[in-house]
Amino acid sequence: MEKNWSASLEHGEYVNNMELLINDAMPAVSQTAKGYYVNIVTPAIMGNPDDYLTDVLVLHFGNKVDAEGMV
């Protein structure tokens, strides 16, 4: 996508399924064009996504993602 957008992964099956959340976050990042961002909205019950999602995305995408912009 050539725009900033949000992926709502905060309800339903995502609440108790971190594997599903991570698996669905990957294509959201892949679909986002360089220079744009996707706001991945995660369930509050899982805590800070920086604790479980940021490292996974950086490992998978390497320097294609801006880890400094992730919070």
PDB file with one MODEL, atoms N, CA, C and O in Angstrom:
MODEL        1
ATOM      1  N   MET A   1       0.828  -1.177   0.000  1.00  0.00           N
ATOM      2  CA  MET A   1       0.000   0.000   0.000  1.00  0.00           C
ATOM      3  C   MET A   1       0.871   1.239   0.000  1.00  0.00           C
ATOM      4  O   MET A   1       1.857   1.325   0.732  1.00  0.00           O
ATOM      5  N   GLU A   2       0.513   2.144  -0.788  1.00  0.00           N
ATOM      6  CA  GLU A   2       1.263   3.392  -0.844  1.00  0.00           C
ATOM      7  C   GLU A   2       0.536   4.465  -0.047  1.00  0.00           C
ATOM      8  O   GLU A   2       0.183   5.525  -0.564  1.00  0.00           O
ATOM      9  N   LYS A   3       0.326   4.158   1.220  1.00  0.00           N
ATOM     10  CA  LYS A   3      -0.268   5.091   2.174  1.00  0.00           C
ATOM     11  C   LYS A   3      -0.021   4.538   3.572  1.00  0.00           C
ATOM     12  O   LYS A   3       0.263   3.351   3.735  1.00  0.00           O
ATOM     13  N   ASN A   4      -0.129   5.397   4.576  1.00  0.00           N
ATOM     14  CA  ASN A   4      -0.080   4.951   5.961  1.00  0.00           C
ATOM     15  C   ASN A   4      -1.431   4.339   6.295  1.00  0.00           C
ATOM     16  O   ASN A   4      -2.468   4.860   5.885  1.00  0.00           O
ATOM     17  N   TRP A   5      -1.425   3.241   7.033  1.00  0.00           N
ATOM     18  CA  TRP A   5      -2.681   2.567   7.332  1.00  0.00           C
ATOM     19  C   TRP A   5      -2.570   1.766   8.619  1.00  0.00           C
ATOM     20  O   TRP A   5      -1.487   1.645   9.191  1.00  0.00           O
ATOM     21  N   SER A   6      -3.684   1.223   9.069  1.00  0.00           N
ATOM     22  CA  SER A   6      -3.715   0.424  10.292  1.00  0.00           C
ATOM     23  C   SER A   6      -4.235  -0.977  10.005  1.00  0.00           C
ATOM     24  O   SER A   6      -5.144  -1.168   9.197  1.00  0.00           O
ATOM     25  N   ALA A   7      -3.644  -1.944  10.679  1.00  0.00           N
ATOM     26  CA  ALA A   7      -4.111  -3.330  10.641  1.00  0.00           C
ATOM     27  C   ALA A   7      -4.638  -3.642  12.038  1.00  0.00           C
ATOM     28  O   ALA A   7      -3.871  -3.690  12.999  1.00  0.00           O
ATOM     29  N   SER A   8      -5.933  -3.853  12.148  1.00  0.00           N
ATOM     30  CA  SER A   8      -6.560  -4.104  13.442  1.00  0.00           C
ATOM     31  C   SER A   8      -6.486  -5.592  13.783  1.00  0.00           C
ATOM     32  O   SER A   8      -7.283  -6.397  13.302  1.00  0.00           O
ATOM     33  N   LEU A   9      -5.521  -5.931  14.614  1.00  0.00           N
ATOM     34  CA  LEU A   9      -5.331  -7.318  15.050  1.00  0.00           C
ATOM     35  C   LEU A   9      -5.578  -7.404  16.555  1.00  0.00           C
ATOM     36  O   LEU A   9      -4.865  -8.106  17.271  1.00  0.00           O
ATOM     37  N   GLU A  10      -6.594  -6.686  17.021  1.00  0.00           N
ATOM     38  CA  GLU A  10      -6.805  -6.572  18.460  1.00  0.00           C
ATOM     39  C   GLU A  10      -8.027  -7.301  19.001  1.00  0.00           C
ATOM     40  O   GLU A  10      -8.210  -7.367  20.216  1.00  0.00           O
ATOM     41  N   HIS A  11      -8.862  -7.846  18.133  1.00  0.00           N
ATOM     42  CA  HIS A  11     -10.105  -8.467  18.594  1.00  0.00           C
ATOM     43  C   HIS A  11     -10.195  -9.926  18.149  1.00  0.00           C
ATOM     44  O   HIS A  11      -9.339 -10.429  17.421  1.00  0.00           O
ATOM     45  N   GLY A  12     -11.237 -10.575  18.600  1.00  0.00           N
ATOM     46  CA  GLY A  12     -11.539 -11.932  18.153  1.00  0.00           C
ATOM     47  C   GLY A  12     -10.442 -12.924  18.479  1.00  0.00           C
ATOM     48  O   GLY A  12      -9.956 -12.981  19.609  1.00  0.00           O
ATOM     49  N   GLU A  13     -10.061 -13.693  17.496  1.00  0.00           N
ATOM     50  CA  GLU A  13      -9.084 -14.773  17.677  1.00  0.00           C
ATOM     51  C   GLU A  13      -7.706 -14.271  18.095  1.00  0.00           C
ATOM     52  O   GLU A  13      -6.926 -15.027  18.673  1.00  0.00           O
ATOM     53  N   TYR A  14      -7.397 -13.009  17.812  1.00  0.00           N
ATOM     54  CA  TYR A  14      -6.072 -12.476  18.125  1.00  0.00           C
ATOM     55  C   TYR A  14      -5.827 -12.340  19.622  1.00  0.00           C
ATOM     56  O   TYR A  14      -4.680 -12.389  20.067  1.00  0.00           O
ATOM     57  N   VAL A  15      -6.889 -12.169  20.403  1.00  0.00           N
ATOM     58  CA  VAL A  15      -6.754 -11.899  21.834  1.00  0.00           C
ATOM     59  C   VAL A  15      -5.964 -12.989  22.551  1.00  0.00           C
ATOM     60  O   VAL A  15      -5.191 -12.688  23.461  1.00  0.00           O
ATOM     61  N   ASN A  16      -6.140 -14.223  22.167  1.00  0.00           N
ATOM     62  CA  ASN A  16      -5.468 -15.333  22.843  1.00  0.00           C
ATOM     63  C   ASN A  16      -4.557 -16.136  21.928  1.00  0.00           C
ATOM     64  O   ASN A  16      -4.213 -17.275  22.244  1.00  0.00           O
ATOM     65  N   ASN A  17      -4.162 -15.561  20.801  1.00  0.00           N
ATOM     66  CA  ASN A  17      -3.377 -16.327  19.836  1.00  0.00           C
ATOM     67  C   ASN A  17      -2.252 -15.472  19.258  1.00  0.00           C
ATOM     68  O   ASN A  17      -2.392 -14.865  18.196  1.00  0.00           O
ATOM     69  N   MET A  18      -1.143 -15.439  19.977  1.00  0.00           N
ATOM     70  CA  MET A  18      -0.015 -14.622  19.547  1.00  0.00           C
ATOM     71  C   MET A  18       0.550 -15.099  18.211  1.00  0.00           C
ATOM     72  O   MET A  18       0.981 -14.281  17.398  1.00  0.00           O
ATOM     73  N   GLU A  19       0.552 -16.406  17.975  1.00  0.00           N
ATOM     74  CA  GLU A  19       1.064 -16.935  16.710  1.00  0.00           C
ATOM     75  C   GLU A  19       0.250 -16.390  15.534  1.00  0.00           C
ATOM     76  O   GLU A  19       0.825 -15.985  14.523  1.00  0.00           O
ATOM     77  N   LEU A  20      -1.062 -16.376  15.653  1.00  0.00           N
ATOM     78  CA  LEU A  20      -1.920 -15.828  14.607  1.00  0.00           C
ATOM     79  C   LEU A  20      -1.645 -14.343  14.411  1.00  0.00           C
ATOM     80  O   LEU A  20      -1.558 -13.867  13.279  1.00  0.00           O
ATOM     81  N   LEU A  21      -1.510 -13.621  15.503  1.00  0.00           N
ATOM     82  CA  LEU A  21      -1.226 -12.190  15.424  1.00  0.00           C
ATOM     83  C   LEU A  21       0.072 -11.938  14.659  1.00  0.00           C
ATOM     84  O   LEU A  21       0.109 -11.104  13.754  1.00  0.00           O
ATOM     85  N   ILE A  22       1.117 -12.646  15.016  1.00  0.00           N
ATOM     86  CA  ILE A  22       2.407 -12.467  14.345  1.00  0.00           C
ATOM     87  C   ILE A  22       2.309 -12.878  12.880  1.00  0.00           C
ATOM     88  O   ILE A  22       2.834 -12.188  12.006  1.00  0.00           O
ATOM     89  N   ASN A  23       1.644 -13.993  12.607  1.00  0.00           N
ATOM     90  CA  ASN A  23       1.493 -14.445  11.217  1.00  0.00           C
ATOM     91  C   ASN A  23       0.723 -13.449  10.367  1.00  0.00           C
ATOM     92  O   ASN A  23       1.013 -13.309   9.179  1.00  0.00           O
ATOM     93  N   ASP A  24      -0.250 -12.755  10.941  1.00  0.00           N
ATOM     94  CA  ASP A  24      -1.016 -11.772  10.179  1.00  0.00           C
ATOM     95  C   ASP A  24      -0.340 -10.406  10.139  1.00  0.00           C
ATOM     96  O   ASP A  24      -0.632  -9.598   9.257  1.00  0.00           O
ATOM     97  N   ALA A  25       0.546 -10.143  11.071  1.00  0.00           N
ATOM     98  CA  ALA A  25       1.306  -8.887  11.044  1.00  0.00           C
ATOM     99  C   ALA A  25       2.322  -8.898   9.901  1.00  0.00           C
ATOM    100  O   ALA A  25       2.591  -7.856   9.303  1.00  0.00           O
ATOM    101  N   MET A  26       2.880 -10.053   9.598  1.00  0.00           N
ATOM    102  CA  MET A  26       3.893 -10.162   8.538  1.00  0.00           C
ATOM    103  C   MET A  26       3.383  -9.665   7.183  1.00  0.00           C
ATOM    104  O   MET A  26       4.040  -8.823   6.571  1.00  0.00           O
ATOM    105  N   PRO A  27       2.237 -10.151   6.690  1.00  0.00           N
ATOM    106  CA  PRO A  27       1.761  -9.652   5.399  1.00  0.00           C
ATOM    107  C   PRO A  27       1.375  -8.174   5.446  1.00  0.00           C
ATOM    108  O   PRO A  27       1.480  -7.472   4.439  1.00  0.00           O
ATOM    109  N   ALA A  28       0.930  -7.702   6.606  1.00  0.00           N
ATOM    110  CA  ALA A  28       0.605  -6.277   6.718  1.00  0.00           C
ATOM    111  C   ALA A  28       1.853  -5.435   6.471  1.00  0.00           C
ATOM    112  O   ALA A  28       1.798  -4.422   5.774  1.00  0.00           O
ATOM    113  N   VAL A  29       2.968  -5.858   7.040  1.00  0.00           N
ATOM    114  CA  VAL A  29       4.228  -5.139   6.823  1.00  0.00           C
ATOM    115  C   VAL A  29       4.675  -5.303   5.371  1.00  0.00           C
ATOM    116  O   VAL A  29       5.114  -4.338   4.746  1.00  0.00           O
ATOM    117  N   SER A  30       4.567  -6.505   4.839  1.00  0.00           N
ATOM    118  CA  SER A  30       4.979  -6.768   3.447  1.00  0.00           C
ATOM    119  C   SER A  30       4.206  -5.927   2.445  1.00  0.00           C
ATOM    120  O   SER A  30       4.763  -5.507   1.431  1.00  0.00           O
ATOM    121  N   GLN A  31       2.937  -5.677   2.713  1.00  0.00           N
ATOM    122  CA  GLN A  31       2.079  -4.941   1.786  1.00  0.00           C
ATOM    123  C   GLN A  31       2.299  -3.433   1.842  1.00  0.00           C
ATOM    124  O   GLN A  31       1.771  -2.702   1.005  1.00  0.00           O
ATOM    125  N   THR A  32       3.063  -2.965   2.805  1.00  0.00           N
ATOM    126  CA  THR A  32       3.252  -1.532   2.999  1.00  0.00           C
ATOM    127  C   THR A  32       4.481  -1.066   2.221  1.00  0.00           C
ATOM    128  O   THR A  32       5.583  -1.582   2.410  1.00  0.00           O
ATOM    129  N   ALA A  33       4.276  -0.091   1.352  1.00  0.00           N
ATOM    130  CA  ALA A  33       5.350   0.408   0.492  1.00  0.00           C
ATOM    131  C   ALA A  33       6.399   1.171   1.306  1.00  0.00           C
ATOM    132  O   ALA A  33       6.110   1.703   2.378  1.00  0.00           O
ATOM    133  N   LYS A  34       7.602   1.210   0.778  1.00  0.00           N
ATOM    134  CA  LYS A  34       8.702   1.938   1.403  1.00  0.00           C
ATOM    135  C   LYS A  34       8.295   3.400   1.593  1.00  0.00           C
ATOM    136  O   LYS A  34       7.711   4.018   0.703  1.00  0.00           O
ATOM    137  N   GLY A  35       8.613   3.931   2.757  1.00  0.00           N
ATOM    138  CA  GLY A  35       8.284   5.316   3.059  1.00  0.00           C
ATOM    139  C   GLY A  35       6.949   5.494   3.755  1.00  0.00           C
ATOM    140  O   GLY A  35       6.597   6.606   4.149  1.00  0.00           O
ATOM    141  N   TYR A  36       6.208   4.417   3.909  1.00  0.00           N
ATOM    142  CA  TYR A  36       4.908   4.448   4.576  1.00  0.00           C
ATOM    143  C   TYR A  36       4.960   3.531   5.790  1.00  0.00           C
ATOM    144  O   TYR A  36       5.907   2.761   5.951  1.00  0.00           O
ATOM    145  N   TYR A  37       3.950   3.612   6.636  1.00  0.00           N
ATOM    146  CA  TYR A  37       3.924   2.731   7.801  1.00  0.00           C
ATOM    147  C   TYR A  37       2.571   2.068   7.945  1.00  0.00           C
ATOM    148  O   TYR A  37       1.551   2.567   7.470  1.00  0.00           O
ATOM    149  N   VAL A  38       2.594   0.937   8.611  1.00  0.00           N
ATOM    150  CA  VAL A  38       1.356   0.269   9.020  1.00  0.00           C
ATOM    151  C   VAL A  38       1.345   0.267  10.547  1.00  0.00           C
ATOM    152  O   VAL A  38       2.307  -0.155  11.188  1.00  0.00           O
ATOM    153  N   ASN A  39       0.269   0.734  11.100  1.00  0.00           N
ATOM    154  CA  ASN A  39       0.056   0.716  12.537  1.00  0.00           C
ATOM    155  C   ASN A  39      -0.609  -0.616  12.872  1.00  0.00           C
ATOM    156  O   ASN A  39      -1.788  -0.814  12.578  1.00  0.00           O
ATOM    157  N   ILE A  40       0.131  -1.515  13.477  1.00  0.00           N
ATOM    158  CA  ILE A  40      -0.417  -2.826  13.828  1.00  0.00           C
ATOM    159  C   ILE A  40      -1.013  -2.720  15.230  1.00  0.00           C
ATOM    160  O   ILE A  40      -0.291  -2.617  16.221  1.00  0.00           O
ATOM    161  N   VAL A  41      -2.335  -2.749  15.290  1.00  0.00           N
ATOM    162  CA  VAL A  41      -3.055  -2.600  16.555  1.00  0.00           C
ATOM    163  C   VAL A  41      -3.207  -3.986  17.177  1.00  0.00           C
ATOM    164  O   VAL A  41      -3.788  -4.889  16.575  1.00  0.00           O
ATOM    165  N   THR A  42      -2.679  -4.140  18.384  1.00  0.00           N
ATOM    166  CA  THR A  42      -2.652  -5.438  19.057  1.00  0.00           C
ATOM    167  C   THR A  42      -3.521  -5.414  20.316  1.00  0.00           C
ATOM    168  O   THR A  42      -3.829  -4.338  20.829  1.00  0.00           O
ATOM    169  N   PRO A  43      -3.918  -6.579  20.817  1.00  0.00           N
ATOM    170  CA  PRO A  43      -4.747  -6.629  22.023  1.00  0.00           C
ATOM    171  C   PRO A  43      -4.009  -6.071  23.243  1.00  0.00           C
ATOM    172  O   PRO A  43      -2.847  -6.405  23.476  1.00  0.00           O
ATOM    173  N   ALA A  44      -4.677  -5.237  24.005  1.00  0.00           N
ATOM    174  CA  ALA A  44      -4.075  -4.655  25.209  1.00  0.00           C
ATOM    175  C   ALA A  44      -3.634  -5.734  26.191  1.00  0.00           C
ATOM    176  O   ALA A  44      -2.640  -5.564  26.898  1.00  0.00           O
ATOM    177  N   ILE A  45      -4.362  -6.831  26.238  1.00  0.00           N
ATOM    178  CA  ILE A  45      -4.057  -7.911  27.177  1.00  0.00           C
ATOM    179  C   ILE A  45      -2.670  -8.518  26.928  1.00  0.00           C
ATOM    180  O   ILE A  45      -2.075  -9.096  27.839  1.00  0.00           O
ATOM    181  N   MET A  46      -2.159  -8.392  25.711  1.00  0.00           N
ATOM    182  CA  MET A  46      -0.844  -8.951  25.380  1.00  0.00           C
ATOM    183  C   MET A  46       0.301  -8.035  25.798  1.00  0.00           C
ATOM    184  O   MET A  46       1.467  -8.425  25.734  1.00  0.00           O
ATOM    185  N   GLY A  47      -0.025  -6.831  26.222  1.00  0.00           N
ATOM    186  CA  GLY A  47       1.013  -5.909  26.662  1.00  0.00           C
ATOM    187  C   GLY A  47       1.637  -5.149  25.505  1.00  0.00           C
ATOM    188  O   GLY A  47       1.064  -5.055  24.419  1.00  0.00           O
ATOM    189  N   ASN A  48       2.802  -4.618  25.753  1.00  0.00           N
ATOM    190  CA  ASN A  48       3.512  -3.791  24.784  1.00  0.00           C
ATOM    191  C   ASN A  48       4.012  -4.649  23.621  1.00  0.00           C
ATOM    192  O   ASN A  48       4.779  -5.587  23.836  1.00  0.00           O
ATOM    193  N   PRO A  49       3.586  -4.338  22.385  1.00  0.00           N
ATOM    194  CA  PRO A  49       4.030  -5.143  21.241  1.00  0.00           C
ATOM    195  C   PRO A  49       5.539  -5.085  21.013  1.00  0.00           C
ATOM    196  O   PRO A  49       6.099  -5.943  20.330  1.00  0.00           O
ATOM    197  N   ASP A  50       6.191  -4.084  21.578  1.00  0.00           N
ATOM    198  CA  ASP A  50       7.643  -4.020  21.463  1.00  0.00           C
ATOM    199  C   ASP A  50       8.288  -5.206  22.176  1.00  0.00           C
ATOM    200  O   ASP A  50       9.412  -5.592  21.855  1.00  0.00           O
ATOM    201  N   ASP A  51       7.583  -5.778  23.134  1.00  0.00           N
ATOM    202  CA  ASP A  51       8.115  -6.913  23.895  1.00  0.00           C
ATOM    203  C   ASP A  51       8.014  -8.242  23.153  1.00  0.00           C
ATOM    204  O   ASP A  51       8.711  -9.192  23.509  1.00  0.00           O
ATOM    205  N   TYR A  52       7.163  -8.332  22.129  1.00  0.00           N
ATOM    206  CA  TYR A  52       6.992  -9.621  21.448  1.00  0.00           C
ATOM    207  C   TYR A  52       6.907  -9.529  19.925  1.00  0.00           C
ATOM    208  O   TYR A  52       7.050 -10.550  19.252  1.00  0.00           O
ATOM    209  N   LEU A  53       6.682  -8.356  19.367  1.00  0.00           N
ATOM    210  CA  LEU A  53       6.481  -8.261  17.923  1.00  0.00           C
ATOM    211  C   LEU A  53       7.639  -7.589  17.189  1.00  0.00           C
ATOM    212  O   LEU A  53       8.011  -8.015  16.096  1.00  0.00           O
ATOM    213  N   THR A  54       8.202  -6.557  17.774  1.00  0.00           N
ATOM    214  CA  THR A  54       9.248  -5.792  17.096  1.00  0.00           C
ATOM    215  C   THR A  54      10.432  -6.664  16.699  1.00  0.00           C
ATOM    216  O   THR A  54      10.868  -6.621  15.548  1.00  0.00           O
ATOM    217  N   ASP A  55      10.955  -7.447  17.622  1.00  0.00           N
ATOM    218  CA  ASP A  55      12.117  -8.291  17.310  1.00  0.00           C
ATOM    219  C   ASP A  55      11.813  -9.292  16.204  1.00  0.00           C
ATOM    220  O   ASP A  55      12.660  -9.552  15.348  1.00  0.00           O
ATOM    221  N   VAL A  56      10.610  -9.853  16.218  1.00  0.00           N
ATOM    222  CA  VAL A  56      10.215 -10.812  15.181  1.00  0.00           C
ATOM    223  C   VAL A  56      10.206 -10.134  13.813  1.00  0.00           C
ATOM    224  O   VAL A  56      10.698 -10.693  12.833  1.00  0.00           O
ATOM    225  N   LEU A  57       9.645  -8.926  13.754  1.00  0.00           N
ATOM    226  CA  LEU A  57       9.592  -8.205  12.479  1.00  0.00           C
ATOM    227  C   LEU A  57      10.988  -7.833  11.990  1.00  0.00           C
ATOM    228  O   LEU A  57      11.283  -7.945  10.800  1.00  0.00           O
ATOM    229  N   VAL A  58      11.840  -7.395  12.904  1.00  0.00           N
ATOM    230  CA  VAL A  58      13.211  -7.037  12.519  1.00  0.00           C
ATOM    231  C   VAL A  58      13.968  -8.272  12.051  1.00  0.00           C
ATOM    232  O   VAL A  58      14.709  -8.200  11.070  1.00  0.00           O
ATOM    233  N   LEU A  59      13.800  -9.399  12.727  1.00  0.00           N
ATOM    234  CA  LEU A  59      14.467 -10.630  12.298  1.00  0.00           C
ATOM    235  C   LEU A  59      13.994 -11.066  10.914  1.00  0.00           C
ATOM    236  O   LEU A  59      14.791 -11.517  10.093  1.00  0.00           O
ATOM    237  N   HIS A  60      12.707 -10.930  10.665  1.00  0.00           N
ATOM    238  CA  HIS A  60      12.144 -11.366   9.388  1.00  0.00           C
ATOM    239  C   HIS A  60      12.462 -10.399   8.246  1.00  0.00           C
ATOM    240  O   HIS A  60      12.833 -10.828   7.153  1.00  0.00           O
ATOM    241  N   PHE A  61      12.320  -9.110   8.493  1.00  0.00           N
ATOM    242  CA  PHE A  61      12.451  -8.123   7.419  1.00  0.00           C
ATOM    243  C   PHE A  61      13.801  -7.418   7.389  1.00  0.00           C
ATOM    244  O   PHE A  61      14.123  -6.746   6.409  1.00  0.00           O
ATOM    245  N   GLY A  62      14.585  -7.559   8.437  1.00  0.00           N
ATOM    246  CA  GLY A  62      15.894  -6.919   8.473  1.00  0.00           C
ATOM    247  C   GLY A  62      15.795  -5.411   8.345  1.00  0.00           C
ATOM    248  O   GLY A  62      14.960  -4.770   8.982  1.00  0.00           O
ATOM    249  N   ASN A  63      16.666  -4.854   7.508  1.00  0.00           N
ATOM    250  CA  ASN A  63      16.708  -3.401   7.373  1.00  0.00           C
ATOM    251  C   ASN A  63      15.590  -2.844   6.493  1.00  0.00           C
ATOM    252  O   ASN A  63      15.588  -1.654   6.178  1.00  0.00           O
ATOM    253  N   LYS A  64      14.649  -3.683   6.098  1.00  0.00           N
ATOM    254  CA  LYS A  64      13.498  -3.204   5.322  1.00  0.00           C
ATOM    255  C   LYS A  64      12.460  -2.534   6.217  1.00  0.00           C
ATOM    256  O   LYS A  64      11.541  -1.883   5.720  1.00  0.00           O
ATOM    257  N   VAL A  65      12.601  -2.691   7.535  1.00  0.00           N
ATOM    258  CA  VAL A  65      11.697  -2.028   8.469  1.00  0.00           C
ATOM    259  C   VAL A  65      12.496  -1.066   9.335  1.00  0.00           C
ATOM    260  O   VAL A  65      13.688  -1.261   9.572  1.00  0.00           O
ATOM    261  N   ASP A  66      11.827  -0.038   9.795  1.00  0.00           N
ATOM    262  CA  ASP A  66      12.446   0.955  10.662  1.00  0.00           C
ATOM    263  C   ASP A  66      12.089   0.632  12.104  1.00  0.00           C
ATOM    264  O   ASP A  66      11.024   1.013  12.591  1.00  0.00           O
ATOM    265  N   ALA A  67      12.975  -0.064  12.773  1.00  0.00           N
ATOM    266  CA  ALA A  67      12.714  -0.462  14.156  1.00  0.00           C
ATOM    267  C   ALA A  67      12.656   0.743  15.082  1.00  0.00           C
ATOM    268  O   ALA A  67      12.010   0.679  16.128  1.00  0.00           O
ATOM    269  N   GLU A  68      13.312   1.837  14.724  1.00  0.00           N
ATOM    270  CA  GLU A  68      13.274   3.042  15.546  1.00  0.00           C
ATOM    271  C   GLU A  68      11.870   3.620  15.588  1.00  0.00           C
ATOM    272  O   GLU A  68      11.479   4.236  16.579  1.00  0.00           O
ATOM    273  N   GLY A  69      11.114   3.425  14.519  1.00  0.00           N
ATOM    274  CA  GLY A  69       9.765   3.967  14.457  1.00  0.00           C
ATOM    275  C   GLY A  69       8.735   3.082  15.121  1.00  0.00           C
ATOM    276  O   GLY A  69       7.569   3.465  15.226  1.00  0.00           O
ATOM    277  N   MET A  70       9.138   1.902  15.573  1.00  0.00           N
ATOM    278  CA  MET A  70       8.194   0.971  16.190  1.00  0.00           C
ATOM    279  C   MET A  70       8.120   1.225  17.684  1.00  0.00           C
ATOM    280  O   MET A  70       9.132   1.206  18.384  1.00  0.00           O
ATOM    281  N   VAL A  71       6.924   1.459  18.153  1.00  0.00           N
ATOM    282  CA  VAL A  71       6.680   1.568  19.596  1.00  0.00           C
ATOM    283  C   VAL A  71       5.282   1.109  19.885  1.00  0.00           C
ATOM    284  O   VAL A  71       4.856   1.114  21.040  1.00  0.00           O
TER     285      VAL A  71
ENDMDL
END
